[in-house]
């Protein structure tokens, strides 16, 4: 479930728009504040002044900048989407859902860490130590992406169960352990320098 952060000083507008998002796009989990966790979409409502600060903390997160008055200094890009108010709700919701896939559908979608390059659309990971390209399953890509976005946070098995598998009744923490083990074997080849995922305090995090 993608996490969405809405930042606004207009409480009534924020409540109304968040209500519309929850109704029409229930796949989004709307957060009341930035708690340091994973953010998939950020909406700044007449708060363009915060963009530099937001970008420093979340360099690869799509940011929607809602504007009551046009600001000619701001232009839309791959990850900064400028939207004029008043909103056309249907169009905005479509943009929002598309924005959730921006990270995967642009050059910025390549994730780099510990001499690896994850290519989500191609479902493959490049080991830059030896230029080996390893094909991945969709679930393996989802696991790596989620751990990447969690940064240094240790992600528990139940959290992965919810966010990657959606609490499917036929999935258990044993299934997660098996997926992690197979992913490690496929990518690391028992090479300590090529460690991909670390186990800490009963959870997992990506070696960055």
C-alpha positions as CSV (number, residue, x, y, z in Angstrom):
1,X,0.0,0.0,0.0
2,X,1.7,3.3,-1.1
3,X,2.1,5.9,1.6
4,X,0.9,9.5,0.8
5,X,1.9,12.6,2.8
6,X,-0.4,15.6,2.4
7,X,1.0,18.9,3.7
8,X,-1.4,21.9,3.8
9,X,-2.4,24.8,6.1
10,X,-6.0,24.7,4.8
11,X,-7.6,22.1,7.1
12,X,-11.0,22.0,5.3
13,X,-9.5,21.6,1.9
14,X,-7.1,18.9,3.1
15,X,-9.9,17.0,4.8
16,X,-12.1,17.2,1.6
17,X,-9.4,16.2,-0.8
18,X,-8.0,13.4,1.4
19,X,-11.6,12.1,1.7
20,X,-11.9,12.1,-2.1
21,X,-8.6,10.2,-2.4
22,X,-9.6,7.7,0.2
23,X,-12.9,7.1,-1.6
24,X,-11.7,7.0,-5.2
25,X,-8.2,5.6,-4.6
26,X,-8.3,3.5,-1.5
27,X,-5.0,1.9,-2.3
28,X,-3.2,5.0,-0.8
29,X,-2.4,5.2,2.9
30,X,-2.6,8.9,3.8
31,X,-0.2,9.8,6.6
32,X,-0.8,12.8,9.0
33,X,2.9,13.7,9.1
34,X,6.4,12.7,7.9
35,X,7.4,10.1,10.5
36,X,10.7,9.2,8.7
37,X,9.2,6.1,7.1
38,X,8.7,5.2,3.5
39,X,6.9,7.9,1.4
40,X,5.6,7.1,-2.1
41,X,3.8,10.4,-2.9
42,X,4.0,13.8,-1.3
43,X,1.4,16.6,-1.9
44,X,2.3,20.2,-1.1
45,X,-0.8,22.4,-1.0
46,X,0.4,26.0,-1.6
47,X,3.6,25.0,0.2
48,X,6.1,25.2,-2.7
49,X,8.5,26.9,-0.3
50,X,9.0,23.5,1.3
51,X,10.1,21.8,-1.9
52,X,13.8,22.2,-1.4
53,X,13.6,20.7,2.2
54,X,11.4,17.9,0.9
55,X,13.8,17.1,-1.9
56,X,16.7,16.9,0.5
57,X,14.9,14.3,2.6
58,X,13.1,12.4,-0.3
59,X,15.1,12.9,-3.5
60,X,13.3,10.2,-5.5
61,X,9.7,10.6,-4.2
62,X,7.1,12.2,-6.7
63,X,5.9,15.5,-5.3
64,X,2.6,17.1,-6.3
65,X,2.7,20.9,-5.9
66,X,-0.8,22.4,-5.8
67,X,-0.9,26.1,-6.6
68,X,-3.7,28.6,-6.1
69,X,-1.7,31.2,-8.1
70,X,0.7,30.3,-11.0
71,X,4.4,30.4,-10.1
72,X,6.4,30.8,-13.2
73,X,9.6,29.7,-11.4
74,X,8.1,26.2,-11.0
75,X,8.0,23.7,-13.8
76,X,6.8,20.1,-13.9
77,X,9.4,17.4,-14.3
78,X,9.6,13.7,-13.8
79,X,9.3,13.9,-10.0
80,X,7.9,17.4,-9.5
81,X,4.3,17.7,-10.7
82,X,2.8,21.2,-10.7
83,X,-1.0,21.3,-10.5
84,X,-3.2,24.4,-10.7
85,X,-6.1,24.9,-8.4
86,X,-9.1,24.6,-8.5
87,X,-8.5,21.0,-9.2
88,X,-10.3,18.8,-11.8
89,X,-10.8,15.9,-9.5
90,X,-10.8,13.1,-12.1
91,X,-7.7,14.4,-13.8
92,X,-5.9,14.9,-10.5
93,X,-6.7,11.4,-9.3
94,X,-5.4,9.9,-12.6
95,X,-2.2,11.9,-12.2
96,X,-1.9,10.7,-8.6
97,X,-2.2,7.1,-9.6
98,X,0.2,7.6,-12.4
99,X,2.6,9.4,-10.1
100,X,2.8,6.3,-7.9
101,X,4.5,4.6,-10.8
102,X,6.9,7.4,-11.8
103,X,9.8,5.9,-9.9
104,X,9.6,2.8,-12.0
105,X,8.9,4.4,-15.4
106,X,11.7,6.9,-15.6
107,X,15.5,6.8,-15.6
108,X,15.3,7.7,-11.9
109,X,13.7,4.3,-11.4
110,X,17.1,2.6,-11.4
111,X,18.0,2.2,-7.7
112,X,21.7,2.2,-6.8
113,X,23.1,0.7,-3.6
114,X,26.2,-1.3,-2.5
115,X,27.5,-1.6,-6.1
116,X,24.1,-2.9,-7.3
117,X,21.7,-1.3,-9.8
118,X,18.1,-2.5,-9.6
119,X,16.1,-2.1,-12.8
120,X,12.4,-2.6,-11.7
121,X,10.8,-2.6,-15.1
122,X,13.2,-5.1,-16.6
123,X,13.0,-7.2,-13.3
124,X,16.7,-7.5,-13.1
125,X,19.6,-6.4,-10.9
126,X,23.1,-5.6,-12.1
127,X,26.1,-6.5,-9.9
128,X,28.5,-3.7,-10.8
129,X,31.4,-5.7,-9.3
130,X,31.4,-8.2,-12.1
131,X,28.7,-6.8,-14.5
132,X,26.5,-9.8,-13.8
133,X,22.8,-9.2,-14.6
134,X,20.5,-11.4,-12.5
135,X,16.8,-11.8,-13.4
136,X,14.4,-11.3,-10.6
137,X,10.7,-12.2,-9.9
138,X,8.2,-9.5,-9.4
139,X,8.1,-10.3,-5.6
140,X,11.9,-10.1,-5.4
141,X,11.8,-6.7,-7.0
142,X,9.1,-5.5,-4.6
143,X,11.1,-6.7,-1.6
144,X,14.2,-4.8,-2.7
145,X,12.2,-1.7,-3.6
146,X,10.4,-1.7,-0.2
147,X,13.7,-2.2,1.7
148,X,15.4,0.5,-0.4
149,X,12.7,3.1,0.5
150,X,12.9,2.2,4.1
151,X,16.5,3.3,4.1
152,X,18.2,2.3,7.4
153,X,15.0,1.2,9.1
154,X,14.7,-2.4,10.0
155,X,11.6,-3.8,8.3
156,X,9.8,-6.6,10.2
157,X,8.4,-9.7,8.6
158,X,4.8,-8.7,9.3
159,X,5.4,-5.3,7.6
160,X,6.8,-7.0,4.5
161,X,3.8,-9.4,4.7
162,X,1.4,-6.5,4.6
163,X,3.2,-4.2,2.1
164,X,4.5,-6.8,-0.4
165,X,2.0,-9.6,-0.1
166,X,-1.0,-7.6,1.2
167,X,-1.7,-10.1,4.0
168,X,-2.6,-12.8,1.5
169,X,-4.1,-15.8,3.5
170,X,-1.8,-18.3,1.8
171,X,1.4,-16.4,2.8
172,X,3.2,-16.8,6.1
173,X,6.4,-15.4,7.6
174,X,8.0,-18.7,6.5
175,X,7.2,-17.8,2.9
176,X,8.9,-14.4,3.4
177,X,12.0,-16.1,4.9
178,X,12.1,-18.5,1.9
179,X,11.9,-15.6,-0.6
180,X,14.7,-13.7,1.2
181,X,16.9,-16.8,1.3
182,X,16.4,-17.5,-2.4
183,X,17.0,-13.9,-3.3
184,X,20.3,-13.8,-1.4
185,X,21.5,-17.1,-2.9
186,X,20.6,-15.8,-6.4
187,X,22.3,-12.5,-6.1
188,X,25.1,-12.8,-3.4
189,X,26.6,-16.1,-4.4
190,X,27.9,-16.5,-0.8
191,X,30.2,-13.5,-1.3
192,X,30.3,-11.3,1.9
193,X,31.3,-8.2,-0.1
194,X,28.2,-8.7,-2.3
195,X,25.8,-8.8,0.6
196,X,22.3,-7.6,-0.5
197,X,20.0,-8.0,2.5
198,X,20.9,-8.0,6.2
199,X,18.9,-9.7,9.0
200,X,18.8,-7.6,12.2
201,X,16.5,-7.9,15.2
202,X,14.2,-10.3,13.5
203,X,13.7,-8.1,10.5
204,X,15.5,-7.1,7.3
205,X,17.2,-4.1,5.8
206,X,19.1,-3.5,2.6
207,X,22.9,-3.1,2.7
208,X,23.4,0.4,1.4
